[in-house]
Amino acid sequence: MLRAPQAREDIKVVSFDVDGTLVSQGFADCVWLQGIPMAYAEKEGLSFEHAFEFVKSEYDKIGEHRIEWYNIDYWLRKFGLDIPYEKLFKNYEDEIRIFEEVENVLTVLKGEGYDLILSSNAATEFIEFQIKPIKRFFSHVFSATSDFGEVKKTNGFFARVCDILDVKPQAVVHTGDHWVFDFINPRKIGITAYYLDRGRSRNIKGEDDEFVISNLNGILDKFRKR
């Protein structure tokens, strides 16, 4: 067990992204890029390769800037697939990978009295299914797409989260693996944000470097230093 950081009285809420931060991207990729094309191939009597090309082209026509992109029921209807998303999810449950340090870090933070929440672009059904083993740690789950009808986590998204929780942005710490949605945007309203770069793929210099961590243990390190 990691040593608990001294609780920071100025911080009340610790927020986390989900995909790429708490869990790997593998499960979602399997659902979208294997499960749906496979079901469509079976329905239409196509090879998987041809079904995949068609399904992917339809995804691309919609694009990630439209809310339909994130709605699995929309795609199941569009492709005429008579299969509930829950069944698709169950087929790929073994692909869910919670990063190894996550539970320990959440245990420490929860024990120090912080309110832990999730703030994600992903649809609620994806979030809820993937976090079942660690859901007990979180008081709230916020989905930009499902809850607010936004396709990305804007600074407005984070402002609404603060309003709902009745906390000032300065009392929130957020961590995630997207430079804009998890780092730049929350900082615009005064949230302390940390950029999670597990592969250290982004070359960051200057004052922002102190807000870059390579795994979630870095959050505890940052809290101890303050």
C-alpha positions in Angstrom: 0.0 0.0 0.0 1.3 3.4 -0.9 1.7 5.9 1.9 -1.2 8.3 2.0 -0.5 11.9 1.1 -1.3 14.6 3.6 -4.8 15.7 2.8 -5.0 19.0 1.1 -7.7 21.1 2.7 -8.0 23.3 -0.5 -8.9 20.2 -2.6 -12.3 18.6 -2.1 -12.8 16.6 -5.4 -10.5 14.4 -7.4 -11.7 13.7 -10.9 -10.5 11.1 -13.4 -11.0 10.4 -17.1 -11.8 6.7 -17.8 -10.4 5.3 -21.1 -6.6 5.5 -21.2 -6.6 6.7 -17.6 -8.2 4.1 -15.4 -8.8 1.4 -18.1 -7.1 0.5 -21.3 -8.7 1.3 -24.7 -8.9 -2.4 -25.6 -12.5 -3.1 -24.6 -14.0 -0.2 -26.4 -12.0 -0.9 -29.5 -13.2 -4.5 -29.5 -16.8 -3.5 -29.3 -16.6 -1.0 -32.1 -14.1 -2.6 -34.4 -14.8 -6.3 -33.9 -18.2 -6.9 -32.3 -20.3 -4.6 -34.6 -18.5 -5.5 -37.8 -18.7 -9.2 -36.9 -22.5 -9.0 -36.2 -23.0 -7.1 -39.5 -21.0 -9.7 -41.4 -23.1 -12.5 -40.0 -26.4 -10.6 -40.8 -25.4 -9.8 -44.4 -23.4 -12.9 -45.2 -20.2 -10.9 -45.8 -16.7 -11.6 -44.9 -15.4 -9.8 -41.8 -13.1 -7.8 -43.9 -15.9 -6.4 -46.2 -18.1 -5.8 -43.2 -15.4 -4.0 -41.4 -14.7 -1.7 -44.3 -18.4 -0.8 -44.6 -18.9 -0.3 -40.9 -15.8 1.8 -40.6 -16.8 3.9 -43.6 -20.1 4.6 -41.9 -18.4 5.6 -38.7 -16.2 8.0 -40.7 -19.3 9.6 -42.4 -20.7 10.6 -39.1 -17.4 11.6 -37.5 -16.5 12.2 -33.8 -17.9 15.8 -33.9 -21.5 14.5 -34.0 -23.2 13.0 -30.9 -24.4 9.9 -32.8 -20.7 8.8 -33.0 -20.8 7.9 -29.3 -24.3 6.3 -29.2 -24.1 2.5 -29.6 -27.9 2.1 -29.9 -27.8 4.5 -32.9 -25.3 2.2 -34.7 -27.1 -1.0 -33.8 -30.2 0.5 -35.3 -28.4 1.9 -38.3 -26.9 -1.5 -39.2 -30.1 -3.3 -38.4 -28.5 -5.5 -35.8 -31.0 -7.2 -33.5 -28.5 -7.5 -30.6 -28.6 -5.6 -27.3 -25.4 -3.7 -26.5 -25.2 -5.6 -23.2 -24.6 -8.8 -25.1 -21.8 -7.2 -27.2 -20.3 -5.9 -24.0 -20.4 -9.3 -22.4 -18.7 -10.9 -25.3 -15.6 -8.6 -24.7 -15.7 -8.4 -20.9 -12.4 -10.2 -20.7 -10.8 -7.3 -22.7 -11.3 -4.8 -19.8 -8.0 -3.9 -18.3 -7.8 -1.7 -15.2 -4.3 -0.3 -14.9 -2.4 -1.9 -12.1 -1.9 1.1 -9.9 -5.5 2.3 -10.1 -7.2 0.6 -7.2 -4.4 1.3 -4.8 -4.4 5.0 -5.7 -8.2 5.3 -5.3 -8.0 3.5 -2.0 -5.5 6.0 -0.7 -7.4 9.1 -1.9 -10.7 7.8 -0.7 -9.2 7.1 2.7 -8.0 10.7 2.9 -11.5 11.9 2.5 -11.5 13.2 -1.1 -14.7 13.0 -3.2 -13.8 10.9 -6.2 -15.6 11.3 -9.5 -15.4 10.3 -13.1 -15.4 12.8 -16.0 -15.4 11.2 -19.4 -16.3 11.7 -23.0 -17.5 8.1 -23.2 -21.1 7.2 -23.1 -22.4 6.2 -19.7 -23.1 2.5 -20.7 -19.4 2.1 -21.6 -18.2 3.8 -18.4 -20.5 1.8 -16.1 -19.6 -1.6 -17.6 -15.9 -1.0 -17.5 -15.6 0.4 -14.0 -17.7 -2.2 -12.2 -14.7 -3.5 -10.1 -13.9 0.0 -8.9 -17.3 1.8 -9.0 -17.5 1.8 -5.2 -14.8 4.5 -5.1 -16.8 7.1 -7.0 -19.7 9.3 -5.9 -20.6 10.6 -9.4 -20.1 9.6 -13.0 -20.3 12.4 -15.6 -20.5 11.6 -19.3 -20.1 14.6 -21.7 -22.1 12.8 -24.3 -24.8 11.0 -22.3 -25.4 13.6 -19.6 -24.8 16.9 -21.4 -25.1 16.2 -25.1 -21.5 17.4 -25.7 -19.1 15.5 -28.0 -16.0 16.5 -26.0 -15.1 17.7 -22.5 -15.1 21.5 -22.9 -14.4 24.0 -20.2 -18.2 24.4 -20.1 -18.5 20.7 -19.3 -16.2 21.0 -16.3 -18.0 24.2 -15.2 -21.3 22.3 -15.1 -19.7 19.5 -13.1 -18.5 22.0 -10.5 -22.0 23.5 -10.4 -23.7 20.1 -9.9 -21.2 19.3 -7.1 -21.5 22.8 -5.6 -17.7 23.3 -5.5 -15.4 25.9 -6.9 -13.1 24.9 -9.7 -10.1 25.6 -7.4 -11.3 22.8 -5.2 -11.0 20.2 -8.0 -8.1 18.2 -9.4 -8.6 16.4 -12.7 -6.4 13.8 -14.4 -6.7 12.3 -17.9 -4.7 11.3 -20.9 -5.9 13.8 -23.5 -3.9 17.0 -23.7 -6.9 19.3 -24.7 -9.9 17.6 -23.1 -8.2 16.6 -19.8 -5.5 19.2 -19.4 -6.1 22.5 -21.3 -9.9 22.7 -20.9 -10.3 22.2 -17.2 -7.4 24.6 -16.5 -9.3 27.3 -18.3 -11.8 27.5 -15.5 -9.3 27.1 -12.6 -9.2 23.4 -12.1 -5.8 21.9 -11.3 -5.2 19.4 -14.0 -2.6 16.7 -14.6 -1.8 15.2 -17.9 -1.3 11.5 -17.8 1.2 10.5 -20.5 1.8 6.8 -19.8 4.2 6.4 -22.7 5.9 9.8 -22.3 5.1 10.4 -25.9 4.6 14.2 -25.7 7.6 16.4 -25.4 6.6 18.9 -22.8 8.9 21.6 -21.6 8.6 24.6 -19.3 6.2 25.1 -16.5 3.7 22.6 -17.8 6.2 19.8 -17.2 5.4 19.6 -13.5 1.8 18.7 -14.4 2.7 15.7 -16.4 2.7 12.2 -14.8 3.4 8.8 -16.2 1.0 6.8 -14.0 -1.5 7.6 -11.4 0.9 7.2 -8.5 2.1 10.6 -9.7 -1.0 12.2 -8.3 -0.1 11.0 -4.8 3.4 12.3 -5.3 2.1 15.7 -6.4 -0.2 15.9 -3.3 2.7 15.2 -1.0 4.9 17.9 -2.4 2.3 20.6 -1.8 
